[in-house]
Amino acid sequence: MTVETEHGSFQVPMPDPARTKGNTLELVVSADLVAISDSAGEHDNVVTGELISEEFIGSVITLYLDIGDGTVFRVQKQQHELDALDFAAGRRLYASWRSQDTYVLPPV
């Protein structure tokens, strides 16, 4: 199913129960399942943003991307996965993930 958002179009699994056009959906992707690069995304679902900051906890780095409208997107990777990536503040990066890694939250 395709979901249109202010940050782009994303392919997500069909939720159960199915939603109708015009419904509001909340999507979640585990931060460690997101690929990060400085060129086009590796997977079908892609957001791009400027790197705000990074947080180091042991060998895990959390990158914080400003993807617009005050929305912050987080990506977690092992240090060795980012060795080739220049992640200076303000740099434009691409975060991408597989559609099957997207979870549609149930309606409340």
C-alpha positions in Angstrom: 0.0 0.0 0.0 1.3 3.5 -0.8 1.0 6.2 1.9 1.3 9.8 0.9 2.9 12.1 3.4 4.4 15.6 3.5 7.8 13.9 3.5 7.2 11.7 0.5 5.4 8.5 -0.6 6.1 5.3 1.3 5.3 1.7 0.6 4.0 -0.1 3.7 2.4 -3.4 4.4 -1.4 -3.4 4.3 -2.6 -2.8 7.9 -5.2 -5.0 9.5 -7.9 -3.7 9.7 -7.4 -2.0 6.3 -7.7 1.8 6.3 -9.6 3.8 3.7 -8.2 6.7 1.6 -8.0 9.9 3.7 -7.4 8.1 7.0 -4.5 9.3 9.1 -1.8 6.7 9.7 1.1 6.6 12.1 4.2 4.7 10.8 7.1 3.3 12.8 10.4 1.9 11.5 13.0 0.5 13.9 16.0 2.9 13.9 18.5 0.1 13.4 16.7 -1.2 10.2 17.3 2.1 8.4 20.1 2.4 5.9 22.0 5.7 5.7 24.1 7.2 2.9 25.2 10.5 1.3 23.7 9.5 -2.0 20.4 8.0 -3.2 18.7 5.7 -0.8 19.4 1.9 -0.8 15.8 0.9 -0.4 12.4 2.0 -1.8 11.3 4.2 1.1 13.6 7.2 1.4 13.7 10.5 3.3 16.4 13.0 3.1 17.5 15.5 5.7 20.3 17.5 7.2 22.3 16.0 10.0 21.5 17.8 13.2 23.8 15.8 15.5 25.0 12.4 16.5 25.0 10.6 19.8 27.6 7.9 20.7 26.7 5.2 23.2 29.4 2.6 23.1 29.9 1.4 19.6 26.3 2.5 18.5 25.8 5.9 16.9 22.4 7.6 16.7 22.1 10.1 13.9 19.5 12.8 14.1 18.2 14.1 10.8 16.0 17.2 10.3 13.7 16.1 7.5 11.6 19.3 7.5 8.7 20.9 9.4 10.4 20.3 12.7 10.4 16.5 12.2 13.5 14.6 13.5 14.3 11.2 12.0 16.6 8.9 14.0 19.0 6.3 12.6 21.1 3.9 14.7 24.1 2.2 13.3 27.3 0.5 14.6 30.4 2.7 14.4 32.0 0.4 11.7 29.0 0.8 9.4 29.6 4.6 9.3 33.3 4.7 8.9 33.1 5.6 5.2 30.4 8.3 5.7 31.3 11.9 6.5 28.7 12.8 9.0 29.4 16.5 9.8 26.5 18.6 11.1 24.5 20.2 8.3 25.4 17.5 5.8 22.5 16.2 3.6 21.9 12.4 4.2 19.5 9.8 2.8 17.7 7.4 5.1 16.0 4.5 3.5 14.2 1.3 4.6 12.4 -1.7 3.2 8.6 -1.6 3.1 8.3 -4.8 5.2 10.2 -3.1 8.0 7.5 -0.4 8.4 4.9 -0.9 11.0 1.5 0.8 10.8 0.3 1.6 14.3 -3.3 0.5 15.1 -5.9 3.3 15.3 -6.7 4.7 18.7 
